[in-house]
Amino acid sequence: MNELLSRHTTFRIGGPAAALFTADSRENLKRVLAFARVNRIAWKVIGAGSNLLVSDQGFPGIVIKLGAGFAAVDWEKSAVHVGAGVPLAGLVDESAARELTGLEFLWGIPGTLGGSVKTNAGAFGRCIGDQVVEARVASAEGKETTLRREDLKFGYRRSDLPGDAVVTDVTLSCRKSKPDDILRRIEECRQQRLATQPKGASAGCFFRNPRGQAAGRLIDQAGMKGRRIGDAVVSDRHANFILNQGRAQFSDVYQLMELIKLEVEKKFGVVLEEETEILAEGIADAR
Ligand SMILES: Cc1cc2nc3c(=O)[nH]c(=O)nc-3n(C[C@H](O)[C@H](O)[C@H](O)COP(=O)(O)OP(=O)(O)OC[C@H]3O[C@@H](n4cnc5c(N)ncnc54)[C@H](O)[C@@H]3O)c2cc1C
């Protein structure tokens, strides 16, 4: 009870959830969803919390994480079936060890399969939606269905996953390739991330790239690099990263976000949209 969500987000920000429940099996998951439904309690499923900014008031409902029963990885010749709680990191390394290509671009994205399908995580011009064959989901009513890639209608950092659906398993396509080529591609991703991304607590790129433009460049040219509110700072290295350099509160990041949007709009007439999902009462999020 009252588990701090700052312990479950890469930003290390977020007050308590009324309850945090780790579902260790499908049955378990169905039971908690039924409990929430019958008792009219709000719920939210999270993965690694790497795309979330959570308010200091926390979440007045049940935060659900996927545990042991959603950690299986089953490799085939040209596909892998993965539990939605599996972190991307290990998956990429394992695919390389098995001489399978298709997942290299995911290297360095700190999410889980479930969160990555929801957000259609991607990098270097590729996204996970390109590799998804199908995803198995459970609805709030506990009904299980299989959604194919076409059903999920992946777009730029979004999918059509219904708001009340929990991804439980995902099938990704991959194919045999030369180990040297796979390792070279992973190394390229690694080098690019090392060269461009700051270290420290964040949720990755905070804003979506406006069509044909890089949000980071606009923020940089608006003179925002290094701007600070409390312990929230616009990274000097990559202006689209807001870092929590200590004890940043939700309000510090939120105010800094508003300031960035204001300055970018003033200078370029472009209204930036958040890529990081904001979980806070009274702040509507379209997702
Ligand atoms: C250092 C850093 C670098 C990053 N780089 C990238 C990058 O290159 N590209 C990129 O796209 N993103 C990047 N991100 C953002 C983030 O890692 C991705 O969006 C990631 O896919 C989110 O996965 P998650 O498991 O952490 O999801 P969370 O942040 O926990 O949740 C995100 C959303 O997914 C939903 N969700 C989570 N699990 C499930 C599930 N099982 N079923 C249904 N919905 C679910 C949540 O409710 C929420 O709406 C980066 C973040 C950091 C901190």
The ligand as an SDF file (V2000), in Angstrom:
LIG
                    3D

 53 58  0  0  0  0  0  0  0  0999 V2000
   17.1890    6.9850  -21.3070 C   0  0  0  0  0  0  0  0  0  0  0  0
   15.9220    6.7300  -22.0940 C   0  0  0  0  0  0  0  0  0  0  0  0
   15.9990    6.5490  -23.4570 C   0  0  0  0  0  0  0  0  0  0  0  0
   14.8370    6.3180  -24.2080 C   0  0  0  0  0  0  0  0  0  0  0  0
   14.9550    6.1460  -25.5430 N   0  0  0  0  0  0  0  0  0  0  0  0
   13.8460    5.9030  -26.2710 C   0  0  0  0  0  0  0  0  0  0  0  0
   13.9390    5.7120  -27.6810 C   0  0  0  0  0  0  0  0  0  0  0  0
   15.0020    5.7350  -28.2830 O   0  0  0  0  0  0  0  0  0  0  0  0
   12.7910    5.4740  -28.3650 N   0  0  0  0  0  0  0  0  0  0  0  0
   11.5760    5.3990  -27.7410 C   0  0  0  0  0  0  0  0  0  0  0  0
   10.5560    5.1530  -28.4190 O   0  0  0  0  0  0  0  0  0  0  0  0
   11.4590    5.5930  -26.4090 N   0  0  0  0  0  0  0  0  0  0  0  0
   12.5560    5.8330  -25.6510 C   0  0  0  0  0  0  0  0  0  0  0  0
   12.4410    6.0290  -24.3160 N   0  0  0  0  0  0  0  0  0  0  0  0
   11.1050    6.0230  -23.6820 C   0  0  0  0  0  0  0  0  0  0  0  0
   10.6590    4.6380  -23.1580 C   0  0  0  0  0  0  0  0  0  0  0  0
   11.7670    3.8220  -22.8380 O   0  0  0  0  0  0  0  0  0  0  0  0
    9.7690    3.8990  -24.1610 C   0  0  0  0  0  0  0  0  0  0  0  0
    8.6030    4.6440  -24.4410 O   0  0  0  0  0  0  0  0  0  0  0  0
    9.3900    2.5060  -23.6330 C   0  0  0  0  0  0  0  0  0  0  0  0
    8.9010    1.7460  -24.6750 O   0  0  0  0  0  0  0  0  0  0  0  0
    8.3380    2.5550  -22.5300 C   0  0  0  0  0  0  0  0  0  0  0  0
    8.2130    1.2480  -22.0180 O   0  0  0  0  0  0  0  0  0  0  0  0
    7.8740    1.0190  -20.4700 P   0  0  0  0  0  0  0  0  0  0  0  0
    7.7530   -0.4400  -20.2470 O   0  0  0  0  0  0  0  0  0  0  0  0
    8.8190    1.7280  -19.6070 O   0  0  0  0  0  0  0  0  0  0  0  0
    6.4310    1.6930  -20.3900 O   0  0  0  0  0  0  0  0  0  0  0  0
    5.8780    2.6550  -19.2470 P   0  0  0  0  0  0  0  0  0  0  0  0
    6.6250    3.9290  -19.2830 O   0  0  0  0  0  0  0  0  0  0  0  0
    5.8120    1.9280  -17.9610 O   0  0  0  0  0  0  0  0  0  0  0  0
    4.4010    2.9030  -19.8030 O   0  0  0  0  0  0  0  0  0  0  0  0
    4.2160    3.6170  -20.9910 C   0  0  0  0  0  0  0  0  0  0  0  0
    2.7660    3.4160  -21.4580 C   0  0  0  0  0  0  0  0  0  0  0  0
    2.5820    2.0450  -21.8060 O   0  0  0  0  0  0  0  0  0  0  0  0
    1.5150    1.4900  -21.0620 C   0  0  0  0  0  0  0  0  0  0  0  0
    1.8650    0.0980  -20.7620 N   0  0  0  0  0  0  0  0  0  0  0  0
    2.9460   -0.3840  -20.1260 C   0  0  0  0  0  0  0  0  0  0  0  0
    2.9130   -1.7360  -20.0940 N   0  0  0  0  0  0  0  0  0  0  0  0
    1.7670   -2.1000  -20.7200 C   0  0  0  0  0  0  0  0  0  0  0  0
    1.1420   -3.3470  -21.0030 C   0  0  0  0  0  0  0  0  0  0  0  0
    1.6630   -4.5090  -20.6300 N   0  0  0  0  0  0  0  0  0  0  0  0
   -0.0590   -3.3340  -21.6630 N   0  0  0  0  0  0  0  0  0  0  0  0
   -0.6340   -2.1640  -22.0560 C   0  0  0  0  0  0  0  0  0  0  0  0
   -0.0840   -0.9570  -21.8250 N   0  0  0  0  0  0  0  0  0  0  0  0
    1.0970   -0.9260  -21.1540 C   0  0  0  0  0  0  0  0  0  0  0  0
    1.4120    2.3490  -19.7890 C   0  0  0  0  0  0  0  0  0  0  0  0
    0.1090    2.2960  -19.2280 O   0  0  0  0  0  0  0  0  0  0  0  0
    1.7310    3.7140  -20.3600 C   0  0  0  0  0  0  0  0  0  0  0  0
    0.5730    4.2360  -20.9710 O   0  0  0  0  0  0  0  0  0  0  0  0
   13.5830    6.2590  -23.5440 C   0  0  0  0  0  0  0  0  0  0  0  0
   13.5140    6.4340  -22.1630 C   0  0  0  0  0  0  0  0  0  0  0  0
   14.6690    6.6610  -21.4290 C   0  0  0  0  0  0  0  0  0  0  0  0
   14.5700    6.8320  -19.9360 C   0  0  0  0  0  0  0  0  0  0  0  0
  1  2  1  0
  2  3  1  0
  2 52  2  0
  3  4  2  0
  4  5  1  0
  4 50  1  0
  5  6  2  0
  6  7  1  0
  6 13  1  0
  7  8  2  0
  7  9  1  0
  9 10  1  0
 10 11  2  0
 10 12  1  0
 12 13  2  0
 13 14  1  0
 14 15  1  0
 14 50  1  0
 15 16  1  0
 16 17  1  0
 16 18  1  0
 18 19  1  0
 18 20  1  0
 20 21  1  0
 20 22  1  0
 22 23  1  0
 23 24  1  0
 24 25  2  0
 24 26  1  0
 24 27  1  0
 27 28  1  0
 28 29  2  0
 28 30  1  0
 28 31  1  0
 31 32  1  0
 32 33  1  0
 33 34  1  0
 33 48  1  0
 34 35  1  0
 35 36  1  0
 35 46  1  0
 36 37  1  0
 36 45  1  0
 37 38  2  0
 38 39  1  0
 39 40  1  0
 39 45  2  0
 40 41  1  0
 40 42  2  0
 42 43  1  0
 43 44  2  0
 44 45  1  0
 46 47  1  0
 46 48  1  0
 48 49  1  0
 50 51  2  0
 51 52  1  0
 52 53  1  0
M  END
$$$$
